Amino acid sequence: MSRRLRGEEMSRKAILVSPELCIGCRGCQTACKVWNQLPAEKTKNTGSTENPPDLSAGVYNKIHYIEVPSESGAVRWLFVSQRCMHCDDAGCMKICPAPGALYKTKEGATAFNKDKCIGCKLCVAGCPFDVPRYDAKDKISKCNLCADRIAEGLSPACAKTCPTGALKYGDRDALISEAKRLGYAKLYGEADLGGLGSLFAFRDSPKLYGMNEKPAIPETLVFWHNVLKPVAKWGLGGAVAASLLHYVAFGPKKGDGGDE
Amino acid sequence: MATMVKKANAFEILNHWVTAISFFVLAATGFAFLFQLEQMNAVFGNFNQMKIVHNYTGLVFTVSLFLSLFSYLPVALAVSGDDIEWLLKGGGYFSKKAVVPPQGKINTGQKGYYLFLVLTGSAISVSGFYIWLLPGIRKWILLSHLAHNIAFDLMLIAIPLHIYLATLANPGTLRIMLTGSVPLEWARKRHAKWIREMGL
């Protein structure tokens, strides 16, 4: 199932997000900022308790507040953790031209190295989930699943802090079986993009939670990777080979040495 | 000493090599971005610096391509029945005794190559500047990325053919882009219409 982690399948980690357990306390947002030393930023009242309004270079995760009206009149609150999905087949990594700027940790996290990032912002276009952001120095900033913590066997700061178990970190396979046991037939992210590292236990259709039903790497990017990249190599080689072949078969234009 | 005729002026020669060298730098760095070739760090130090070189060389390439329009676009667009016939005969490149119709200052193949270069060069320039200067609208960045890479692929196929045709395949051609002059008889054989127009 997981191509990049073949042979290390058992070590792939994930975060299981259960919106039904979330109370919207946003402790995860604070814990993330503390551990990753991210600055607070100015925000404004948008008429919602949701705050800040969007992911940014200083906001790696946030709770998205959704109000669903119902016939009985009571509003149903949905709290969905927004963060990097740590796709196995990551669009950001596919399009990135700078080696080492984005990389996979042995736990399956999609981590980044600001020193290697060249600030081209192509990863923003390659991501199916609108996750990557750029800091003031034009370097990529996003959730890295607390790569430094999980490398030491610790939980990511957000999951460590979560008081209700709405964010659960662990072996990906174990989290999936546990959710199945609790009655979730299919988790969001179970199979998409080679399997996501952020899994979501949704009671209803993903759309209700503001998620794309069929997340995928942009088609142009797939075409580029599967066709245009090989053509660059073989086209160049083929043109050189064809030239030499033509020279052998037909030779130079006759009588054109020129100075006769 | 054979009588010589001037086929390219100093500006055309200089601009040709500006285009050629900038293309070579862009292609090499572009190839390194495409396949994440870290070996390129031996030349540029790191990918950050290579990006700067790639972007500004792109500016040089674009200006150079634009300037070439004044030299070649009018002649490249002046097509006639002779060009059709030239094409039907494959430019005489696939037979040892084919006779092709008389040609103007540049032949049909050269016209086609130039127009091809204007199209792919414009596509790669516009898309390159868009990615460089206006990241933000995902749909347009993806489209630019696609256009940039399609144009690059086409150029990687066409430029080796251009180099082959200007050197090994047609001895005596390269000097046009070195000294600018060719022997009158050489030119008469290959660019009969042009020589006639000049009354030589």
Interface residues (C-beta under 8 A of the other chain):
Chain A: I95 P97 A98 P99 A101 K116 I118 G119 C120 K121 L122 V124 A125 D130 P218 T220 L221 F223 W224 L228 K229 V231 A232 K233 G235 L236 G238 A239 V240 A242 S243 H246 Y247 F250 G251 P252 K253 K254 G255 D256 G257 G258 D259 E260
Chain B: A2 F31 F33 L34 F35 Q36 E38 N46 F47 N48 M50 K51 G92 Y93 F94 S95 K96 I131 P135 G136 R138 I141 L142 L143 H145 L146 N149 I150 F152 D153 L156 I157 A158 I159 P160 L161 I163 Y164 L168 A169 N170 P171 G172 V182 P183 E185 W186 K189 R190
